[in-house]
């Protein structure tokens, strides 16, 4: 594997969602803590795209906000290009070095209409990161860089004089991408950047992101709940459930031979015309309350392979068949039928084929 650009080590984030102090005292209520992220460890190599998938509320966006510094981790460390940005050792790195390192990362948000300032012209929106991080750049050079970025994302330089409401959803997301790239970062956190777009526009934005990655040598953390989209763009995929990584493998391996039962259930839920009339198992049950998570494996109330060990002992993320990692006692003990795994994986492969056909339209 190539040199890691970003590394998360045992990262956790806990939120205090307790009622006000007086209410707790009068009602004799304890503090209530929410573990949004609970011990995430992963690394992203230079030039790689890591996809992060999972149901709503699993902690994907919280991980993104921890990486870019919007949230501080409760424990664990975040290291970017050799500089500790948060956690143990961050104080020794020094504020100036951390600020310089953070200039190498930017974020693309889910809703382009909400993430853009509607009162500003497009040129001002794209130029804002340059003004904040590189105030020494002259106005003429700044305008030239803005025009160049708009052209690279498929817009015209003249569009800089317009306002966001004058563009379509896909064009607004292109503006968001131009803004993120205006300071020439090396790493982009993409928090569901295509979920608010139509399918045909999603394909255009994804192709644009892949083209920019090839040209500029970018590294992506791509967060999504759409497995077909992740299959199209990611080199590796991490599957999250209730704040933890339950499976981590290459895209080819994960879709061809998923190991964790939760990954199998997500793949089985992907719509696919090729599987019309074929019986499939829907994702059973509901996500447990994160304020009161189950003991042992958090997935055991929904897992058809759970046994007593799963109800008591929380599984670690360990090597699994196929050079991937899985946090599952059933996988480690060989209790899952491999034939069923391959049958379920066909759904994901069919979804990829259909997504590719849509991309060609």
C-alpha positions as CSV (number, residue, x, y, z in Angstrom):
1,X,0.0,0.0,0.0
2,X,1.2,3.5,-0.8
3,X,2.2,6.0,1.9
4,X,-0.7,7.0,4.1
5,X,-1.8,10.7,3.8
6,X,-4.4,10.5,6.5
7,X,-4.5,8.2,9.5
8,X,-7.2,7.9,12.2
9,X,-6.2,5.9,15.3
10,X,-8.9,4.7,17.7
11,X,-10.9,7.9,17.1
12,X,-14.1,8.4,19.2
13,X,-16.5,11.3,19.7
14,X,-19.0,11.4,22.5
15,X,-21.7,14.1,22.8
16,X,-23.3,15.1,26.1
17,X,-27.1,15.2,25.3
18,X,-28.2,15.4,29.0
19,X,-31.1,17.6,30.0
20,X,-30.2,20.9,31.7
21,X,-28.4,20.6,35.0
22,X,-31.4,21.8,37.1
23,X,-33.8,19.4,35.4
24,X,-31.4,16.5,36.1
25,X,-31.1,17.5,39.8
26,X,-34.8,17.9,40.3
27,X,-35.6,14.7,38.4
28,X,-32.6,12.8,39.7
29,X,-31.6,11.9,36.2
30,X,-28.1,10.8,35.2
31,X,-26.0,12.4,32.5
32,X,-26.8,11.0,29.0
33,X,-23.9,10.5,26.6
34,X,-24.1,9.7,22.9
35,X,-21.2,7.8,21.3
36,X,-21.4,9.0,17.7
37,X,-18.1,7.5,16.8
38,X,-16.6,4.7,18.8
39,X,-13.0,3.7,18.1
40,X,-12.5,4.2,14.3
41,X,-9.1,3.2,12.9
42,X,-8.3,3.6,9.2
43,X,-5.8,5.1,6.9
44,X,-6.1,6.7,3.4
45,X,-3.1,6.5,1.0
46,X,-2.1,9.3,-1.3
47,X,-4.1,9.3,-4.5
48,X,-6.7,6.8,-3.1
49,X,-10.4,7.1,-2.8
50,X,-11.9,5.5,0.3
51,X,-15.6,5.1,0.4
52,X,-17.4,5.2,3.7
53,X,-21.0,3.8,3.7
54,X,-23.6,2.9,6.2
55,X,-27.2,3.7,7.3
56,X,-28.2,7.2,8.4
57,X,-27.0,7.9,12.0
58,X,-24.0,5.5,11.8
59,X,-21.4,8.3,12.3
60,X,-20.1,8.9,8.8
61,X,-20.6,12.6,8.8
62,X,-19.2,12.9,12.4
63,X,-16.0,11.2,11.2
64,X,-15.8,13.8,8.3
65,X,-16.2,16.7,10.7
66,X,-13.5,15.3,13.1
67,X,-11.1,15.0,10.2
68,X,-11.5,18.6,9.0
69,X,-11.5,19.9,12.6
70,X,-15.1,20.9,13.0
71,X,-15.3,18.5,16.0
72,X,-12.5,17.5,18.4
73,X,-12.2,13.8,19.1
74,X,-13.0,12.6,22.6
75,X,-10.1,10.2,22.2
76,X,-7.7,9.0,19.5
77,X,-5.5,10.8,17.1
78,X,-5.9,12.3,13.6
79,X,-2.6,12.5,11.6
80,X,-2.4,14.2,8.2
81,X,0.8,14.0,6.2
82,X,2.9,13.3,9.3
83,X,1.4,16.1,11.4
84,X,-0.8,15.2,14.4
85,X,-3.9,17.5,14.0
86,X,-5.9,16.2,17.0
87,X,-5.4,14.0,20.0
88,X,-2.3,12.9,21.8
89,X,0.7,14.7,20.4
90,X,-1.2,17.6,18.8
91,X,0.1,20.2,21.2
92,X,3.7,19.2,20.4
93,X,3.1,19.6,16.7
94,X,2.5,23.4,17.1
95,X,-0.3,25.5,15.9
96,X,1.5,27.0,12.9
97,X,2.4,23.5,11.6
98,X,-1.1,22.3,12.1
99,X,-2.6,25.3,10.2
100,X,-0.2,24.6,7.3
101,X,-1.2,21.0,7.2
102,X,-4.9,21.8,7.3
103,X,-4.5,24.0,4.2
104,X,-4.0,20.7,2.4
105,X,-7.6,19.5,3.0
106,X,-11.0,20.8,2.1
107,X,-14.6,19.6,2.3
108,X,-17.5,19.3,-0.2
109,X,-20.9,19.3,1.5
110,X,-24.1,17.4,0.7
111,X,-26.4,20.2,-0.2
112,X,-24.8,22.8,-2.6
113,X,-27.7,25.2,-2.2
114,X,-27.3,25.3,1.6
115,X,-23.5,25.4,1.5
116,X,-23.2,28.4,-0.8
117,X,-23.8,32.0,0.3
118,X,-26.8,33.1,-1.9
119,X,-25.9,36.8,-1.4
120,X,-22.5,36.4,-2.9
121,X,-21.5,36.2,-6.6
122,X,-19.9,32.9,-7.6
123,X,-16.4,34.5,-8.1
124,X,-16.5,35.8,-4.5
125,X,-17.6,32.3,-3.2
126,X,-14.7,30.5,-5.0
127,X,-12.2,33.2,-4.0
128,X,-13.1,33.1,-0.3
129,X,-10.7,30.2,0.7
130,X,-7.9,32.0,-1.1
131,X,-8.5,35.2,0.8
132,X,-8.6,33.3,4.1
133,X,-5.6,31.1,3.6
134,X,-3.4,33.1,1.1
135,X,-4.1,36.8,1.8
136,X,-0.8,37.7,0.1
137,X,-2.2,36.7,-3.4
138,X,-2.9,39.8,-5.5
139,X,-6.4,40.5,-6.7
140,X,-5.4,39.9,-10.4
141,X,-3.9,36.5,-9.6
142,X,-6.9,35.6,-7.4
143,X,-9.3,36.4,-10.2
144,X,-7.2,34.4,-12.6
145,X,-7.3,31.4,-10.3
146,X,-11.0,31.7,-9.9
147,X,-11.6,31.7,-13.6
148,X,-9.3,28.8,-14.1
149,X,-11.1,26.7,-11.4
150,X,-14.5,27.5,-12.9
151,X,-13.2,26.3,-16.3
152,X,-11.8,23.1,-14.8
153,X,-15.1,22.1,-13.3
154,X,-17.0,22.6,-16.6
155,X,-18.3,26.2,-16.1
156,X,-17.5,29.4,-17.9
157,X,-15.3,32.1,-16.5
158,X,-18.2,34.6,-17.1
159,X,-20.3,32.5,-14.6
160,X,-18.3,34.2,-11.8
161,X,-20.5,37.2,-12.1
162,X,-23.7,35.3,-11.4
163,X,-25.4,34.2,-8.2
164,X,-26.0,30.6,-7.0
165,X,-29.7,30.7,-7.6
166,X,-29.1,31.2,-11.3
167,X,-27.6,27.6,-11.6
168,X,-29.0,24.1,-11.6
169,X,-28.3,21.7,-8.7
170,X,-25.4,20.0,-10.6
171,X,-23.9,23.3,-11.6
172,X,-24.1,24.5,-7.9
173,X,-22.2,21.4,-6.9
174,X,-19.6,22.2,-9.5
175,X,-19.2,25.6,-7.8
176,X,-18.7,23.9,-4.5
177,X,-16.0,21.7,-6.0
178,X,-14.3,24.7,-7.5
179,X,-14.4,26.5,-4.1
180,X,-12.9,23.4,-2.4
181,X,-10.1,23.2,-5.0
182,X,-9.3,26.9,-5.2
183,X,-6.5,26.6,-2.6
184,X,-5.0,23.5,-4.3
185,X,-5.6,21.0,-1.5
186,X,-4.3,17.4,-1.6
187,X,-7.2,15.8,0.3
188,X,-11.0,16.3,-0.1
189,X,-13.7,15.1,2.3
190,X,-16.8,14.5,0.2
191,X,-19.8,14.2,2.5
192,X,-22.5,12.7,0.2
193,X,-21.8,15.2,-2.6
194,X,-24.2,13.6,-5.0
195,X,-27.2,12.5,-2.8
196,X,-29.1,15.7,-3.5
197,X,-28.7,15.4,-7.3
198,X,-30.6,13.6,-10.0
199,X,-29.1,10.3,-11.3
200,X,-27.9,11.7,-14.6
201,X,-26.3,14.7,-12.8
202,X,-24.8,12.4,-10.3
203,X,-22.9,10.6,-13.1
204,X,-21.6,13.9,-14.4
205,X,-20.3,15.1,-11.0
206,X,-18.7,11.7,-10.3
207,X,-16.9,11.7,-13.7
208,X,-15.8,15.2,-13.0
209,X,-14.4,14.2,-9.6
210,X,-12.5,11.3,-11.1
211,X,-11.1,13.4,-13.9
212,X,-9.9,16.1,-11.4
213,X,-8.3,13.3,-9.2
214,X,-6.3,12.1,-12.2
215,X,-5.2,15.6,-13.2
216,X,-4.4,17.0,-9.7
217,X,-3.4,13.8,-7.8
218,X,-6.2,14.3,-5.2
219,X,-7.1,11.9,-2.4
220,X,-10.8,11.5,-1.5
221,X,-12.8,10.3,1.5
222,X,-16.1,9.7,-0.2
223,X,-19.0,9.4,2.2
224,X,-22.3,8.0,0.8
225,X,-25.2,5.7,1.5
226,X,-25.4,4.7,-2.1
227,X,-23.4,1.6,-2.7
228,X,-23.6,1.8,-6.5
229,X,-22.0,5.3,-6.4
230,X,-19.3,4.1,-4.1
231,X,-18.6,1.1,-6.3
232,X,-18.1,3.5,-9.2
233,X,-15.6,5.9,-7.6
234,X,-13.9,4.2,-4.6
235,X,-10.7,2.1,-4.4
236,X,-11.5,0.7,-0.9
237,X,-14.8,0.7,1.1
238,X,-15.3,1.0,4.8
239,X,-18.7,0.0,6.2
240,X,-19.9,1.7,9.4
241,X,-22.5,0.6,11.9
242,X,-23.4,2.5,15.0
243,X,-20.1,4.4,15.2
244,X,-17.7,1.5,14.3
245,X,-16.1,0.2,11.2
246,X,-17.5,-3.4,10.7
247,X,-15.8,-4.2,7.4
248,X,-13.0,-2.7,5.4
249,X,-11.8,-4.1,2.0
250,X,-11.0,-3.2,-1.5
251,X,-14.1,-2.3,-3.6
252,X,-13.7,-5.4,-5.8
253,X,-13.3,-7.7,-2.8
254,X,-16.2,-6.2,-0.9
255,X,-18.7,-6.4,-3.7
256,X,-17.5,-9.8,-4.9
257,X,-17.3,-11.5,-1.5
258,X,-18.7,-9.5,1.3
259,X,-17.9,-10.9,4.8
260,X,-19.9,-9.1,7.4
261,X,-23.7,-9.9,7.6
262,X,-24.5,-6.1,7.7
263,X,-22.6,-5.6,4.4
264,X,-24.5,-8.5,2.8
265,X,-27.8,-7.0,3.9
266,X,-26.8,-3.6,2.5
267,X,-25.9,-5.1,-0.9
268,X,-29.2,-7.1,-0.9
269,X,-31.1,-3.8,-0.6
270,X,-29.6,-2.3,-3.7
271,X,-32.2,-2.0,-6.5
272,X,-31.2,-4.0,-9.5
273,X,-33.2,-4.8,-12.7
274,X,-31.1,-7.9,-13.3
275,X,-32.4,-9.4,-10.1
276,X,-36.1,-8.8,-10.8
277,X,-38.2,-11.7,-9.4
278,X,-35.4,-13.0,-7.2
279,X,-36.1,-13.4,-3.5
280,X,-33.9,-11.2,-1.4
281,X,-33.5,-10.5,2.3
282,X,-34.2,-7.0,3.3
283,X,-32.3,-5.2,6.0
284,X,-34.1,-6.5,9.0
285,X,-35.0,-4.5,12.1
286,X,-34.1,-0.9,13.0
287,X,-30.8,0.7,14.0
288,X,-30.6,0.4,17.8
289,X,-30.9,3.6,19.9
290,X,-27.3,5.0,20.1
291,X,-28.1,6.3,23.6
292,X,-28.6,2.7,24.7
293,X,-26.6,0.5,22.4
294,X,-26.8,-3.3,22.7
295,X,-24.1,-5.2,24.7
296,X,-21.5,-7.1,22.7
297,X,-21.8,-6.8,19.0
298,X,-24.0,-3.8,18.2
299,X,-25.4,-5.7,15.1
300,X,-26.4,-8.9,17.0
301,X,-30.2,-8.0,17.4
302,X,-30.5,-7.9,13.6
303,X,-28.0,-10.6,12.7
304,X,-29.2,-14.1,11.7
305,X,-25.8,-15.6,12.7
306,X,-25.6,-14.1,16.2
307,X,-24.9,-16.5,19.1
308,X,-24.2,-16.0,22.8
309,X,-20.7,-14.8,22.2
310,X,-22.0,-12.0,20.0
311,X,-24.3,-10.8,22.7
312,X,-21.5,-10.6,25.3
313,X,-18.2,-9.8,23.5
314,X,-17.7,-6.8,21.1
315,X,-15.8,-8.1,18.0
316,X,-12.5,-6.5,16.9
317,X,-11.7,-5.5,13.3
318,X,-9.5,-8.4,12.3
319,X,-8.3,-9.9,9.0
320,X,-10.9,-11.8,7.1
321,X,-10.8,-14.1,4.0
322,X,-9.9,-12.1,0.9
323,X,-7.4,-9.7,2.4
324,X,-10.1,-7.5,4.0
325,X,-11.0,-6.7,7.6
326,X,-14.2,-7.6,9.4
327,X,-15.5,-7.1,12.9
328,X,-17.6,-10.3,13.2
329,X,-17.3,-13.3,15.4
330,X,-19.2,-15.4,12.8
331,X,-16.7,-14.6,10.1
332,X,-13.7,-15.3,12.4
333,X,-15.3,-18.7,13.5
334,X,-16.3,-19.6,9.9
335,X,-20.1,-19.8,10.7
336,X,-21.3,-18.0,7.6
337,X,-22.2,-19.9,4.5
338,X,-19.8,-18.7,1.7
339,X,-22.3,-19.8,-1.0
340,X,-24.8,-17.5,0.4
341,X,-22.2,-14.7,0.4
342,X,-21.6,-15.1,-3.3
343,X,-25.3,-15.2,-4.1
344,X,-25.8,-11.9,-2.2
345,X,-22.8,-10.3,-3.9
346,X,-24.4,-10.8,-7.3
347,X,-26.9,-8.1,-6.3
348,X,-24.1,-5.6,-5.8
349,X,-22.3,-6.6,-9.0
350,X,-25.7,-6.2,-10.9
351,X,-26.1,-2.7,-9.4
352,X,-22.7,-1.8,-10.6
353,X,-23.5,-2.9,-14.1
354,X,-26.7,-0.9,-14.2
355,X,-24.9,2.2,-12.7
356,X,-22.3,1.9,-15.5
357,X,-25.0,1.7,-18.1
358,X,-26.5,4.9,-16.7
359,X,-23.1,6.5,-16.8
360,X,-22.9,5.9,-20.5
361,X,-26.2,7.6,-21.3
